[in-house]
Structure formats: structure tokens, C-alpha cells
Amino acid sequence: MTHRTRLIVLAILATFSLAACQALGMKQDASSDSEPAVATEATAAAPAAEEAATQASEPIAAPEAKLGAQVLPTSKVKNHLNVREHPDSGSAIVGKLSPDESAPLVGEAPGWFQITLNDGTTGFVSQDWAQTTEVPETAAAPAETAAEPAVEPPAATASLDPATMTEGVYFVKPHDGDVLEGPVIMVGMGVKGKDLRPAGEIVPGTGHHHLIIDSEIVERGKLVPSQMEIMHFGGAETEVPVKLTKGQHKLTLQFANGHHISYGKKWSRVIHITVK
């Protein structure tokens, strides 16, 4: 083989060697791009899934149109509606909502209303068993057409004679200053100027009695809470037995609308009695 021929052969071998090295390098680069790309995508997908799970479990703010609304059980509920800790039917029960009770709407989760009970407990009720109702200011503050006065009229006093009064609530029995044999006494309740109606819906000019024992009048437009010292008469009762401890007691009669929203001081009466 001549010297010229050897040079040509070496040149050809060098060309093939360079091409092979470039091909190998390109393959390594392609492998290094694809693998990190896949790893990065998988890593990015995990937080997205985690975020979606968090959003599904946490309540969202109630729509602005529903702010101030009350949540109450539907007519399908006969005994009570379970209030759960989380928006999940398997979550712990933290309270109950009776058919004649309502609670403020404070948020929502898919298929659930978030409410706050009278004792401050916050939980969720299923939208399959609950509904919302708007409580506008005019309905909540039951002077249907009149604006709220700057100073609310004073509460009715025990000296107001039911025979001459034109509107307000009064005790049929007992009377202010009575000393009664206990522990059970009978309480009779009356109202003038509004019609008695069972709880459940707001009908202007109607409502039902609440008896507050040793506590304060509920301000106009506020929800009468369900507590040990407050008796709700959602069936429009006018006479009930009440068990009291020995000693002096303050009894407050408070009238409220069908959703237990107070009519205020004008529709209340306070007396003091002694149980022996």
C-alpha cells in the first residue's frame, strides 16, 4: 500500500470515528434531558394534587349573595340534623340542629353548608338535608316598615296592665314579686299586637314566646340562642311548667319571629319572683 493510500484510509477511519463519537454524545444528551424532564413533571404534579385535596376538604367563603342567610333543616328532617366537624358524612358529630332551629351561614364546601351554632361551635350540615333562607335587615328587625329608632323604647314593666295595653307581651302568671312553692311553677304567657304562630317560617306580624331565666333581654334583630336558661316555645305554647331552684329569679318573656329573631325590648317583659 502506497503512502498516499494509507493517508486516505486513515482519513476515512478518522471520519467514521468522529461521527460515532458525536452520535454517542447526542444519545447521552437526549437521555439526560428526558429523564430530568420526567422527574420534574412528576414532582410538579404532586403539589397540584395536594392543593386540590386541600381545597376539597376546606370550606370556602359563602357567596356574597348568601351572607347573613340562615341555614335550617328541610321538611324531610323529623328529629334533628347532624352537624359534623368536617364536610364529610364520616366526620365526627359536633352538634345537632332541630327542625325548629336555624343557624347563621358562615361558609360552604361542595355539598355542605358551614354554620355556627348558638354555643359557638362551627360545623357542617349536608345540603341534602338543609336549606338557606335570607334574613334581610327588615325581616330580622321585625318593624316591617319602620326604620330602627336611634334609641330603642324601654322594656315593658310589670306595672303595665294587660287589660289596657295595645301591644306587647305579658305574664298571665306568675306576677312580679310573687313568692311561689317550688320547684315547679306554672308560667302563662300572653301577647297583644302580634299573632302567635309556630316556628318555621317568617310571617310578618307573627311569632312565638321565649322564656329567659336569670339572663338578659335579646336585642332586636338578634337570634334568640338555644341555651339551658332559655326556653323556646316553637309550638306557640302559652302555658308551661317550669322547674326552678329555690331563691330569687328574674324571668324575661321575649317574643321573636319564626326563625327565633328577637323583636327586642318593646316585645319583652321582665318580672322577679321568689321560689321557696
C-alpha positions, 0 to 999 in steps of 0.5 A: 500500500502506497503512502498516499493510500494509507493517508486516505484510509486513515482519513476515512477511519478518522471520519467514521470515528468522529461521527460515532463519537458525536452520535454517542454524545447526542444519545447521552444528551437526549437521555439526560434531558428526558429523564430530568424532564420526567422527574420534574413533571412528576414532582410538579404534579404532586403539589397540584394534587395536594392543593386540590385535596386541600381545597376539597376538604376546606370550606370556602367563603359563602357567596356574597349573595348568601351572607347573613342567610340562615341555614335550617333543616328541610321538611324531610328532617323529623328529629334533628340534623347532624352537624359534623366537624368536617364536610364529610358524612364520616366526620365526627358529630359536633352538634345537632340542629332541630327542625325548629332551629336555624343557624347563621351561614358562615361558609360552604364546601361542595355539598355542605353548608358551614354554620355556627351554632348558638354555643359557638361551635362551627360545623357542617350540615349536608345540603341534602338535608338543609336549606338557606333562607335570607334574613334581610335587615327588615325581616330580622328587625321585625318593624316591617316598615319602620326604620330602627329608632336611634334609641330603642323604647324601654322594656315593658314593666310589670306595672303595665296592665294587660287589660289596657295595653295595645301591644306587647307581651305579658305574664298571665302568671306568675306576677312580679314579686310573687313568692311561689312553692317550688320547684315547679311553677306554672308560667302563662304567657300572653301577647297583644299586637302580634299573632302567635304562630309556630316556628318555621317560617317568617310571617310578618306580624307573627311569632312565638314566646321565649322564656329567659331565666336569670339572663338578659333581654335579646336585642332586636334583630338578634337570634334568640340562642338555644341555651339551658336558661332559655326556653323556646316555645316553637309550638306557640305554647302559652302555658308551661311548667317550669322547674326552678331552684329555690331563691330569687329569679328574674324571668324575661318573656321575649317574643321573636319571629319564626326563625327565633329573631328577637323583636327586642325590648318593646316585645319583652317583659321582665318580672322577679319572683321568689321560689321557696 
